[in-house]
Amino acid sequence: MCGIAGLVLKQGCEHRLPVRTIIEQMRHRGPDDHGYLTYSNGMTMLGRVWETPGKNPEVVFIHRRLSILDLSDSGSQPMGTRDGRYFITFNGEIYNHVELREELERFGHEFSSRSDTEVLLAAYAAWGANAFPRLVGMFAFAILDTVRRVVILARDFFGIKPLYYIVNRDSFAFASELRPLLEFGADRRVNAERLFEYLRFGLCDYGSETLLSSVSQLAAASYLEFPLDGSFKALPATYWKPVSYTCNDLSFDEAANQLRDVFLKSVALHLRSDVPVGSALSGGIDSSSIVLAMRCLEPKQEIHTFSYIADDAVLSEERWVDIVGDAACAHVHKVRPTAEELVADFDHMTYALDWPTGSTSLYAQYCVFRAAREAGIKVMLDGQGADEILGGYRFFLAARLASLIRQGRWAAAATFLRNAARWPGADKKTLICTAADYLVPSFAQLPLRMLIGKELAPEWLNQRWFRLRGVTPRSVRYSAQEPEVLKQSLHRNLTGLLPSLLRYEDRNSMCFSVESRVPFLIPELVNLVLSLPEEYIVAPDGTSKAVFRQAMRGIVPDEILDRRDKIGFNTPEQKWLSAMNSWVYQVLGNDVAREIPAIHSSAVKREWERMEQGRKPLTECVWRCLNVIRWTERFQVQYG
């Protein structure tokens, strides 16, 4: 895993070249090595120590390296092919590089390193964009084709690795993070629609737009080409989509057996590394399955796990962590962050994350990756993505209920409602209201939401400011006329909620120069799960991840697989924010907060007073507003 950035200029275009600044700025993403490439009029130069050229080049590539595979200088980047036609700057890992290398060698290709970068470059040289669907991995890269005179950007199937870009009339820039693009001159005006969706729903990372109007991101499973001699227009193409059909040919047990085989194969691929590999461990089904799959595949391997332990009896998963640690014979590392530590680390964490964040649970993840780095672990496996494809969140119970209702299966819906309401964190009222969110169009939801106090545009949002900018409040769950509402919700969360979680994963790990890998997110596994009947994913008795629980029997202790609660890296947010009370009021009352026209800071303070006094349940609005205020201040965001 690494950090990449680059700039493409029209010939004769004057542009600042802050290469040294960006190389230093991305040090955390790749402290082991760095390099750059310049290209102009057929001449290419690779180097490590930047010297500003007398004349601006047409292309600049910048790279910071975190050495994971082939630790020698042979894996240094930017890297070129022997014939000098193709050059690449690449962030990520290609897990099936061994198999691709063997296939390319059969075609006569010769390799000079053991790096996956050289394999990726050779695959593109051999197959062009047709190489992308053949990859198994996480990746974001730029390739310069000096013959066709184009720069190609590509991003992995699920957007695990970030890739942002800005396009102007005479220039085009890209980077792994926001800050290099600001150095390249990105406009800092806010995207009003994305801001509303973040403040109201916590969403800001899906699709191609971002919270800044001038900054785009390459969507997952997409690539685009920028011709050096043509107009700079971003026209991304999609190279893969998850399946949208249901296969009824497999019995439940057959599906579980097949899922186990694919999952174990994925974990085996994700263990390929020339440096130590550890794993995050929450004690839940997903992370426990990864740790015990590691032990199943590598009986003698030393396994280090890293866990967040909440200072709250209700939220603590220490018991489950210890069960898995003992079963895997793992070295278990535990972190116990406090509210005081969160205040001390808040600015560093939120600055590293580029954009505002969803909840305080991100700090638990931040501390876990810091502990991994302190223990000398450079690669971590994580269960990210499992909840999104296997129906792990409680709202997926409501989506399954909505499916049964839309299909007219009223008796089955009534039975399911009774069963699902018995699960911790679910009740009949919430399930019915959330199912209505899937079934009732946004225009009809407004009066209903007002009745239950869950308005699409609450009073602390400046509705007039958003309305003047064309933002119309709408539900993010409504599911048109799709009969399989649960399946549609799973698809939607792959591209809606998951991108934010992957950003947190990337930035929190890279903040400490740790590579995080997510074995649940490979196309073969995701396609298999999404092709199964809904009742295999959420069972009639309300059991989520039903087929995966069955798949892991005999590998993961039944105590873990039979868990009914859902906690994850859940932090005592009310307790933490209350302990941070003076800091919260300080941020909500500062000049920047008062000058942000999108929120009514006085109303946010009133919300917090009611929550802090126990007169209202804690909601996400305070944390989100705190994030927007500090983000605005740190990145000098403009609201004009």
C-alpha positions as CSV (number, residue, x, y, z in Angstrom):
1,M,0.0,0.0,0.0
2,C,1.3,3.4,-0.9
3,G,0.4,7.0,-1.7
4,I,0.1,8.3,-5.2
5,A,-0.4,11.7,-6.8
6,G,0.1,13.3,-10.2
7,L,-0.5,16.2,-12.5
8,V,-1.2,16.4,-16.3
9,L,-0.7,19.7,-18.1
10,K,-1.4,21.0,-21.5
11,Q,1.8,22.0,-23.3
12,G,2.8,25.5,-22.3
13,C,0.5,25.6,-19.3
14,E,2.0,27.4,-16.3
15,H,1.3,25.6,-13.1
16,R,2.8,25.4,-9.6
17,L,4.6,22.1,-9.0
18,P,4.6,21.4,-5.3
19,V,6.2,18.0,-5.7
20,R,8.5,18.2,-2.6
21,T,5.6,19.3,-0.4
22,I,3.4,16.4,-1.6
23,I,6.1,13.9,-1.2
24,E,6.5,14.9,2.4
25,Q,2.8,15.3,2.9
26,M,2.2,11.6,2.0
27,R,5.1,10.2,4.1
28,H,2.6,8.4,6.4
29,R,1.3,6.4,3.4
30,G,4.8,5.2,2.4
31,P,7.7,5.8,4.7
32,D,9.9,3.2,3.1
33,D,10.7,4.9,-0.3
34,H,9.6,7.6,-2.7
35,G,10.0,8.6,-6.3
36,Y,8.7,10.7,-9.1
37,L,8.4,10.7,-12.9
38,T,8.3,13.5,-15.4
39,Y,7.3,13.1,-19.1
40,S,7.3,15.7,-21.9
41,N,7.7,15.4,-25.7
42,G,8.7,11.7,-25.6
43,M,11.3,12.2,-22.8
44,T,10.7,10.4,-19.5
45,M,12.8,10.9,-16.3
46,L,12.6,8.9,-13.1
47,G,14.1,10.2,-9.9
48,R,14.0,10.5,-6.1
49,V,15.3,14.0,-5.4
50,W,13.0,16.5,-7.0
51,E,14.5,19.4,-8.8
52,T,12.1,21.9,-10.4
53,P,12.5,21.7,-14.2
54,G,13.1,24.9,-16.3
55,K,9.9,24.1,-18.2
56,N,6.8,22.4,-16.9
57,P,6.5,18.8,-18.1
58,E,3.3,17.3,-19.5
59,V,3.0,14.6,-16.8
60,V,4.2,14.3,-13.3
61,F,3.8,11.1,-11.2
62,I,4.5,11.1,-7.5
63,H,4.9,8.0,-5.3
64,R,5.4,7.0,-1.7
65,R,6.1,3.4,-1.0
66,L,5.1,1.1,1.9
67,S,7.1,-2.1,1.1
68,I,5.0,-5.2,1.5
69,L,5.9,-7.5,-1.4
70,D,9.5,-7.7,-2.8
71,L,11.1,-5.3,-0.2
72,S,14.1,-4.7,-2.6
73,D,14.6,-1.7,-4.8
74,S,13.2,-3.7,-7.7
75,G,9.7,-2.8,-6.4
76,S,10.4,0.9,-6.4
77,Q,7.9,3.3,-8.2
78,P,7.1,4.9,-10.4
79,M,7.9,1.8,-12.5
80,G,8.2,1.4,-16.3
81,T,8.1,-1.4,-18.8
82,R,11.4,-2.4,-20.5
83,D,10.4,-0.9,-23.8
84,G,9.7,2.5,-22.2
85,R,6.1,2.6,-23.3
86,Y,4.2,2.2,-20.0
87,F,4.8,3.8,-16.6
88,I,2.8,3.3,-13.4
89,T,2.3,4.8,-9.9
90,F,0.3,2.2,-7.9
91,N,-1.4,2.1,-4.5
92,G,-2.6,-1.3,-3.3
93,E,-2.0,-5.0,-3.6
94,I,-2.8,-7.5,-6.3
95,Y,-3.3,-10.7,-4.4
96,N,-3.4,-13.0,-7.4
97,H,-0.2,-11.7,-8.8
98,V,1.4,-15.2,-8.6
99,E,-1.3,-16.7,-10.9
100,L,-1.2,-13.7,-13.2
101,R,2.6,-13.8,-13.4
102,E,2.5,-17.5,-14.4
103,E,-0.1,-16.8,-17.1
104,L,1.9,-13.9,-18.5
105,E,5.1,-16.0,-18.4
106,R,3.4,-18.6,-20.6
107,F,2.9,-15.8,-23.1
108,G,6.7,-15.1,-23.0
109,H,6.8,-12.2,-20.6
110,E,9.9,-12.0,-18.5
111,F,10.0,-10.4,-15.0
112,S,12.9,-8.7,-13.2
113,S,11.3,-8.5,-9.7
114,R,8.9,-10.3,-7.4
115,S,6.6,-7.3,-7.0
116,D,2.9,-7.2,-7.9
117,T,3.4,-3.8,-9.4
118,E,5.5,-5.3,-12.3
119,V,2.8,-7.9,-12.8
120,L,0.0,-5.3,-12.9
121,L,1.9,-3.2,-15.4
122,A,2.6,-6.3,-17.6
123,A,-1.1,-7.3,-17.4
124,Y,-2.1,-3.9,-18.7
125,A,0.5,-4.0,-21.4
126,A,-0.9,-7.4,-22.5
127,W,-4.6,-6.9,-22.1
128,G,-5.4,-3.2,-21.7
129,A,-8.5,-2.4,-19.7
130,N,-9.5,-6.0,-20.0
131,A,-6.9,-6.8,-17.4
132,F,-8.9,-5.0,-14.7
133,P,-11.7,-7.6,-14.2
134,R,-9.0,-10.3,-13.9
135,L,-7.4,-8.7,-10.8
136,V,-8.1,-9.8,-7.3
137,G,-7.0,-7.1,-4.9
138,M,-7.3,-3.5,-3.8
139,F,-5.9,-0.9,-6.1
140,A,-5.8,2.7,-7.3
141,F,-3.3,3.5,-10.0
142,A,-2.3,5.8,-12.9
143,I,-0.6,4.5,-16.0
144,L,1.1,6.6,-18.6
145,D,1.0,5.2,-22.2
146,T,3.6,7.1,-24.0
147,V,2.6,5.7,-27.5
148,R,-1.1,6.5,-27.2
149,R,-0.3,9.6,-25.2
150,V,-2.9,9.0,-22.5
151,V,-3.0,8.7,-18.7
152,I,-5.3,6.0,-17.4
153,L,-6.7,6.0,-13.9
154,A,-8.3,2.9,-12.4
155,R,-9.8,1.9,-9.0
156,D,-10.6,-1.5,-7.5
157,F,-14.0,-3.2,-7.5
158,F,-15.3,-1.8,-4.2
159,G,-13.3,1.4,-3.8
160,I,-11.0,0.0,-1.1
161,K,-8.2,2.3,-2.2
162,P,-9.0,6.0,-2.7
163,L,-8.4,8.0,-5.8
164,Y,-9.5,11.7,-6.1
165,Y,-9.0,14.1,-9.0
166,I,-9.7,17.6,-10.2
167,V,-10.1,18.7,-13.8
168,N,-9.5,22.2,-15.1
169,R,-9.3,23.6,-18.6
170,D,-5.5,23.1,-18.9
171,S,-4.7,20.7,-16.1
172,F,-5.8,17.5,-14.4
173,A,-4.5,16.3,-11.0
174,F,-5.1,13.1,-9.0
175,A,-4.1,11.9,-5.6
176,S,-4.8,9.3,-2.8
177,E,-5.9,12.0,-0.4
178,L,-7.4,15.5,-0.4
179,R,-4.4,17.5,0.7
180,P,-2.3,17.0,-2.4
181,L,-5.2,18.2,-4.5
182,L,-5.4,21.4,-2.4
183,E,-1.7,21.9,-3.1
184,F,-2.5,21.5,-6.8
185,G,-5.0,24.3,-6.4
186,A,-8.4,22.6,-5.9
187,D,-11.3,25.0,-5.2
188,R,-12.5,24.8,-1.6
189,R,-16.2,25.5,-2.1
190,V,-18.5,23.0,-0.4
191,N,-20.9,20.7,-2.3
192,A,-24.2,21.6,-0.7
193,E,-26.0,18.4,-1.6
194,R,-23.2,16.2,-0.2
195,L,-23.1,18.4,2.9
196,F,-26.8,17.8,3.5
197,E,-26.5,14.1,3.1
198,Y,-23.5,13.9,5.5
199,L,-25.2,16.1,8.2
200,R,-28.5,14.2,7.9
201,F,-27.5,10.7,7.1
202,G,-23.7,10.5,7.6
203,L,-23.1,9.8,3.9
204,C,-20.5,11.6,1.8
205,D,-18.3,9.0,0.1
206,Y,-20.5,7.3,-2.5
207,G,-20.4,7.9,-6.3
208,S,-18.1,10.3,-8.0
209,E,-18.9,13.5,-6.0
210,T,-17.3,14.7,-2.7
211,L,-17.9,17.3,-0.1
212,L,-16.0,19.8,-2.2
213,S,-17.6,20.8,-5.5
214,S,-14.3,20.8,-7.4
215,V,-13.0,17.4,-6.2
216,S,-14.3,14.2,-7.7
217,Q,-13.4,10.6,-6.9
218,L,-13.1,7.8,-9.3
219,A,-16.0,5.5,-8.4
220,A,-15.4,1.9,-7.5
221,A,-14.9,-0.6,-10.4
222,S,-14.2,2.3,-12.8
223,Y,-11.4,3.6,-15.0
224,L,-11.0,6.7,-17.2
225,E,-8.5,7.9,-19.8
226,F,-7.1,11.5,-20.2
227,P,-5.6,12.1,-23.6
228,L,-2.5,14.4,-23.4
229,D,-3.5,16.0,-26.7
230,G,-7.3,16.3,-26.3
231,S,-9.7,18.1,-24.1
232,F,-9.6,17.2,-20.4
233,K,-13.0,15.6,-19.7
234,A,-13.6,13.0,-17.1
235,L,-15.7,10.2,-18.7
236,P,-15.3,7.1,-16.4
237,A,-16.2,3.7,-17.7
238,T,-17.3,0.8,-15.5
239,Y,-15.5,-2.6,-15.8
240,W,-17.5,-4.6,-13.3
241,K,-20.8,-4.7,-11.5
242,P,-22.0,-7.2,-8.8
243,V,-24.6,-9.7,-9.9
244,S,-28.3,-8.7,-9.7
245,Y,-30.0,-12.1,-10.1
246,T,-31.0,-14.7,-7.6
247,C,-29.9,-18.3,-8.0
248,N,-32.2,-20.9,-6.5
249,D,-30.2,-23.9,-7.6
250,L,-28.2,-24.3,-4.3
251,S,-29.6,-25.8,-1.1
252,F,-28.8,-23.8,2.1
253,D,-26.1,-26.4,3.1
254,E,-24.6,-26.4,-0.4
255,A,-24.5,-22.6,-0.4
256,A,-22.8,-22.6,3.0
257,N,-20.1,-25.1,1.8
258,Q,-19.4,-23.1,-1.3
259,L,-19.2,-19.9,0.7
260,R,-16.7,-21.5,3.2
261,D,-14.5,-22.6,0.3
262,V,-14.5,-19.1,-1.3
263,F,-13.9,-17.3,2.0
264,L,-11.0,-19.5,3.0
265,K,-9.5,-19.0,-0.5
266,S,-9.8,-15.3,-0.1
267,V,-8.2,-15.2,3.3
268,A,-5.3,-17.3,1.9
269,L,-4.8,-14.8,-0.9
270,H,-4.9,-11.9,1.6
271,L,-2.1,-13.6,3.7
272,R,0.4,-13.2,0.9
273,S,3.0,-10.8,2.3
274,D,6.8,-10.4,2.9
275,V,6.1,-8.7,6.2
276,P,4.2,-9.8,9.4
277,V,0.4,-10.0,9.1
278,G,-2.0,-9.5,12.0
279,S,-5.8,-9.0,12.3
280,A,-8.3,-6.6,13.9
281,L,-10.5,-8.6,16.3
282,S,-13.8,-7.2,17.7
283,G,-15.1,-10.6,18.9
284,G,-17.9,-10.5,16.4
285,I,-18.6,-13.1,13.7
286,D,-16.7,-11.4,10.9
287,S,-13.4,-10.6,12.5
288,S,-13.5,-13.9,14.5
289,S,-13.9,-15.8,11.3
290,I,-10.9,-14.1,9.7
291,V,-8.7,-14.9,12.7
292,L,-9.7,-18.5,12.9
293,A,-9.5,-18.9,9.1
294,M,-5.9,-17.7,9.5
295,R,-5.3,-20.4,12.1
296,C,-7.0,-23.0,9.9
297,L,-4.9,-22.1,6.9
298,E,-1.6,-21.6,8.8
299,P,-1.5,-23.9,11.9
300,K,2.0,-22.8,12.9
301,Q,1.9,-19.1,12.1
302,E,2.3,-16.6,14.9
303,I,-0.9,-14.5,14.9
304,H,-1.3,-11.1,16.5
305,T,-4.7,-9.7,17.0
306,F,-5.7,-6.1,18.0
307,S,-8.9,-5.3,19.9
308,Y,-10.7,-2.3,21.2
309,I,-12.2,-2.9,24.7
310,A,-14.9,-0.5,25.7
311,D,-14.9,1.0,29.2
312,D,-18.6,0.1,29.5
313,A,-20.0,-3.3,30.6
314,V,-22.8,-3.2,28.0
315,L,-20.4,-2.4,25.0
316,S,-17.4,-4.4,26.1
317,E,-16.7,-7.4,23.9
318,E,-13.6,-8.6,25.9
319,R,-15.2,-11.9,26.7
320,W,-15.7,-12.7,23.0
321,V,-12.2,-11.5,22.2
322,D,-10.7,-13.8,24.7
323,I,-12.7,-16.8,23.4
324,V,-11.4,-16.2,19.9
325,G,-7.8,-15.4,21.1
326,D,-7.7,-18.7,23.0
327,A,-9.2,-20.7,20.1
328,A,-6.7,-19.2,17.7
329,C,-3.7,-19.4,20.1
330,A,-3.1,-15.7,19.2
331,H,-1.2,-12.9,20.8
332,V,-4.1,-10.7,21.8
333,H,-3.3,-6.9,22.1
334,K,-6.0,-4.7,23.7
335,V,-6.5,-1.0,23.6
336,R,-8.8,1.0,26.0
337,P,-9.1,4.6,24.7
338,T,-10.6,7.3,26.9
339,A,-12.6,10.5,26.2
340,E,-9.5,12.5,27.3
341,E,-7.4,10.7,24.7
342,L,-10.0,11.4,22.0
343,V,-9.9,15.1,22.7
344,A,-6.1,15.0,22.5
345,D,-6.1,13.0,19.2
346,F,-9.2,14.5,17.6
347,D,-7.6,17.0,15.3
348,H,-4.9,14.6,14.2
349,M,-7.4,11.9,13.4
350,T,-9.9,14.1,11.6
351,Y,-7.2,15.8,9.6
352,A,-5.8,12.4,8.5
353,L,-9.3,11.3,7.5
354,D,-9.6,14.1,4.9
355,W,-13.4,14.5,5.3
356,P,-15.8,14.5,8.3
357,T,-16.5,11.2,10.0
358,G,-19.5,9.2,11.1
359,S,-19.1,8.5,14.9
360,T,-16.6,8.2,17.8
361,S,-16.2,4.6,16.9
362,L,-13.6,5.8,14.4
363,Y,-11.3,6.6,17.3
364,A,-11.4,3.0,18.5
365,Q,-10.3,1.9,15.0
366,Y,-7.6,4.6,15.0
367,C,-6.2,3.3,18.3
368,V,-6.2,-0.3,17.1
369,F,-4.1,0.6,14.1
370,R,-1.7,2.6,16.3
371,A,-1.3,-0.4,18.5
372,A,-0.6,-2.6,15.5
373,R,2.2,-0.3,14.3
374,E,3.7,-0.1,17.8
375,A,3.8,-4.0,17.9
376,G,5.6,-4.0,14.5
377,I,2.7,-5.4,12.5
378,K,2.7,-3.9,9.0
379,V,-0.3,-5.7,7.5
380,M,-3.7,-6.2,9.1
381,L,-6.8,-8.1,8.0
382,D,-10.2,-6.7,8.8
383,G,-13.8,-7.7,8.5
384,Q,-15.0,-4.6,6.7
385,G,-17.7,-5.3,4.1
386,A,-19.2,-8.4,5.7
387,D,-22.1,-6.5,7.3
388,E,-22.9,-4.8,4.0
389,I,-23.1,-8.0,1.9
390,L,-24.4,-10.4,4.6
391,G,-27.2,-8.3,6.1
392,G,-25.4,-7.6,9.4
393,Y,-27.0,-4.4,10.4
394,R,-30.4,-4.3,12.2
395,F,-32.0,-2.2,9.5
396,F,-31.6,-5.1,7.1
397,L,-34.2,-6.9,9.2
398,A,-36.6,-4.1,8.2
399,A,-35.5,-4.5,4.6
400,R,-36.3,-8.2,4.7
401,L,-39.7,-7.4,6.2
402,A,-40.3,-4.8,3.4
403,S,-39.5,-7.6,0.9
404,L,-42.2,-9.9,2.3
405,I,-44.7,-7.0,2.4
406,R,-44.1,-6.0,-1.2
407,Q,-44.3,-9.6,-2.3
408,G,-47.7,-9.8,-0.7
409,R,-46.6,-12.6,1.7
410,W,-48.5,-11.2,4.7
411,A,-48.5,-14.2,6.9
412,A,-44.7,-14.7,6.4
413,A,-44.2,-10.9,7.1
414,A,-46.2,-11.1,10.4
415,T,-44.2,-14.2,11.5
416,F,-40.9,-12.6,10.6
417,L,-41.9,-9.4,12.4
418,R,-42.6,-11.3,15.6
419,N,-39.3,-13.3,15.3
420,A,-37.1,-10.3,14.4
421,A,-38.4,-8.1,17.2
422,R,-36.9,-10.6,19.7
423,W,-33.4,-9.8,18.6
424,P,-31.4,-7.3,20.7
425,G,-31.6,-3.8,19.2
426,A,-34.8,-4.5,17.3
427,D,-38.4,-3.9,18.2
428,K,-41.7,-4.0,16.3
429,K,-42.2,-0.2,16.1
430,T,-38.7,0.5,14.8
431,L,-38.9,-2.4,12.3
432,I,-42.2,-1.2,11.0
433,C,-41.1,2.4,10.7
434,T,-37.9,1.4,8.9
435,A,-39.7,-0.9,6.6
436,A,-42.0,2.0,5.7
437,D,-38.8,4.0,4.9
438,Y,-38.1,1.4,2.2
439,L,-41.7,1.2,0.9
440,V,-43.0,4.8,1.1
441,P,-41.8,7.4,-1.4
442,S,-40.0,10.5,0.0
443,F,-42.8,12.9,-0.8
444,A,-45.3,10.8,1.2
445,Q,-42.8,10.4,4.1
446,L,-42.6,14.0,5.1
447,P,-45.9,14.2,7.1
448,L,-45.3,10.8,8.6
449,R,-41.8,11.7,9.7
450,M,-43.1,14.8,11.4
451,L,-45.5,12.8,13.4
452,I,-42.7,10.5,14.8
453,G,-40.1,13.3,15.2
454,K,-37.7,12.1,12.5
455,E,-37.9,14.9,10.0
456,L,-35.8,14.7,6.9
457,A,-34.7,18.3,7.6
458,P,-34.5,18.9,11.4
459,E,-34.4,22.4,12.9
460,W,-30.7,22.6,13.4
461,L,-30.2,22.4,9.6
462,N,-30.6,25.7,7.7
463,Q,-33.3,24.5,5.3
464,R,-33.4,27.8,3.4
465,W,-29.7,27.8,2.7
466,F,-30.0,24.2,1.3
467,R,-33.2,25.0,-0.6
468,L,-31.6,28.0,-2.4
469,R,-28.9,25.6,-3.6
470,G,-31.4,23.1,-5.1
471,V,-31.1,20.5,-2.3
472,T,-34.4,18.7,-1.6
473,P,-34.6,16.5,1.5
474,R,-35.2,12.8,0.5
475,S,-35.1,9.4,2.0
476,V,-31.9,7.4,1.2
477,R,-33.7,4.1,1.7
478,Y,-36.8,4.2,-0.6
479,S,-36.7,1.2,-2.8
480,A,-39.0,1.9,-5.8
481,Q,-40.9,-1.3,-6.9
482,E,-38.1,-3.8,-6.4
483,P,-39.7,-7.0,-5.0
484,E,-36.5,-8.1,-3.3
485,V,-36.0,-5.0,-1.1
486,L,-33.3,-6.7,1.0
487,K,-31.2,-7.5,-2.0
488,Q,-31.6,-3.9,-3.3
489,S,-30.6,-2.6,0.1
490,L,-27.5,-4.8,0.1
491,H,-26.5,-3.5,-3.3
492,R,-27.2,0.1,-2.3
493,N,-25.0,-0.2,0.9
494,L,-22.2,-1.6,-1.2
495,T,-22.0,1.8,-3.0
496,G,-23.6,4.0,-0.2
497,L,-22.5,3.2,3.3
498,L,-19.5,1.0,2.5
499,P,-17.4,3.7,0.8
500,S,-17.3,5.8,4.0
501,L,-16.2,2.8,6.1
502,L,-13.5,2.0,3.6
503,R,-12.2,5.6,3.7
504,Y,-12.0,5.3,7.5
505,E,-10.2,2.0,7.1
506,D,-7.7,3.4,4.7
507,R,-6.9,6.7,6.5
508,N,-6.8,5.2,10.0
509,S,-4.5,2.4,8.9
510,M,-2.3,4.6,6.7
511,C,-2.1,7.2,9.4
512,F,0.3,4.7,11.1
513,S,1.8,3.3,7.9
514,V,-0.2,0.0,8.2
515,E,-1.7,-1.8,5.3
516,S,-5.3,-3.0,6.0
517,R,-6.8,-5.8,3.9
518,V,-10.5,-6.8,3.7
519,P,-11.0,-10.5,2.7
520,F,-14.8,-10.2,2.4
521,L,-14.5,-7.8,-0.5
522,I,-13.5,-9.9,-3.5
523,P,-15.9,-10.2,-6.5
524,E,-16.2,-14.0,-6.3
525,L,-17.4,-13.9,-2.7
526,V,-19.7,-10.9,-3.1
527,N,-21.3,-12.3,-6.3
528,L,-21.9,-15.6,-4.6
529,V,-23.6,-14.0,-1.6
530,L,-25.7,-11.6,-3.7
531,S,-26.9,-14.4,-5.9
532,L,-28.4,-16.4,-2.9
533,P,-32.1,-16.2,-1.9
534,E,-32.8,-13.5,0.7
535,E,-33.8,-16.1,3.3
536,Y,-30.3,-17.5,3.2
537,I,-28.9,-14.1,4.2
538,V,-31.6,-13.1,6.8
539,A,-33.4,-16.2,8.0
540,P,-37.1,-16.4,8.8
541,D,-36.3,-16.3,12.5
542,G,-34.4,-13.0,12.0
543,T,-30.9,-14.5,12.1
544,S,-28.6,-12.3,10.1
545,K,-25.6,-13.7,8.1
546,A,-27.4,-17.1,8.3
547,V,-25.5,-18.8,5.5
548,F,-22.1,-17.5,6.7
549,R,-22.7,-18.6,10.3
550,Q,-23.4,-22.1,8.9
551,A,-20.3,-21.9,6.6
552,M,-18.0,-21.3,9.6
553,R,-19.3,-24.1,11.8
554,G,-16.3,-26.3,12.8
555,I,-13.9,-23.4,12.3
556,V,-15.3,-20.7,14.6
557,P,-16.6,-21.6,18.1
558,D,-20.4,-22.0,18.3
559,E,-20.4,-19.4,21.1
560,I,-19.3,-16.8,18.6
561,L,-21.5,-18.0,15.7
562,D,-24.6,-18.1,18.0
563,R,-24.2,-14.5,19.2
564,R,-27.5,-12.5,19.0
565,D,-26.1,-9.1,19.9
566,K,-24.5,-6.7,17.4
567,I,-21.8,-4.3,18.9
568,G,-18.7,-4.0,16.7
569,F,-16.3,-1.2,17.6
570,N,-19.1,0.6,19.4
571,T,-17.9,3.3,21.7
572,P,-19.7,4.9,24.7
573,E,-20.4,8.0,22.7
574,Q,-22.8,9.6,25.2
575,K,-20.3,9.1,28.0
576,W,-17.4,10.3,26.0
577,L,-19.1,13.4,24.7
578,S,-20.3,14.2,28.2
579,A,-16.8,14.0,29.5
580,M,-15.8,16.3,26.6
581,N,-18.6,18.7,27.5
582,S,-16.5,21.9,27.8
583,W,-14.7,21.1,24.5
584,V,-18.0,20.4,22.7
585,Y,-19.4,23.8,23.8
586,Q,-16.1,25.5,22.9
587,V,-16.3,24.1,19.3
588,L,-20.0,24.7,18.8
589,G,-19.6,28.3,20.0
590,N,-16.5,29.4,18.1
591,D,-16.5,31.9,15.3
592,V,-16.2,29.3,12.6
593,A,-19.4,27.5,13.8
594,R,-21.4,30.7,13.8
595,E,-20.2,31.5,10.2
596,I,-21.2,28.1,8.7
597,P,-24.5,29.0,7.0
598,A,-25.6,25.4,6.5
599,I,-26.2,24.8,10.3
600,H,-27.9,26.7,13.1
601,S,-25.1,26.4,15.7
602,S,-27.4,27.7,18.4
603,A,-29.9,25.0,17.6
604,V,-27.2,22.4,17.7
605,K,-26.2,23.6,21.1
606,R,-29.8,23.3,22.3
607,E,-29.8,19.7,20.9
608,W,-26.7,18.9,22.8
609,E,-28.0,20.4,26.1
610,R,-31.1,18.2,25.8
611,M,-29.0,15.1,25.1
612,E,-26.4,15.9,27.8
613,Q,-29.2,16.4,30.4
614,G,-30.8,13.1,29.4
615,R,-34.0,14.8,28.1
616,K,-33.4,13.4,24.6
617,P,-31.6,10.3,23.2
618,L,-28.2,10.9,21.8
619,T,-28.2,11.3,18.0
620,E,-25.4,11.8,15.5
621,C,-26.1,15.5,14.8
622,V,-23.7,16.8,17.4
623,W,-20.8,14.6,16.3
624,R,-21.4,15.4,12.7
625,C,-21.5,19.2,13.3
626,L,-18.4,19.1,15.4
627,N,-16.7,17.3,12.5
628,V,-17.9,19.9,9.9
629,I,-16.8,22.8,12.1
630,R,-13.3,21.5,12.6
631,W,-13.1,20.3,8.9
632,T,-14.1,23.8,7.7
633,E,-11.5,25.4,9.9
634,R,-8.7,23.0,9.1
635,F,-9.2,22.9,5.4
636,Q,-10.5,26.5,4.9
637,V,-13.7,25.3,3.3
638,Q,-15.8,28.0,1.6
639,Y,-19.6,28.2,1.7
640,G,-20.2,31.1,-0.7
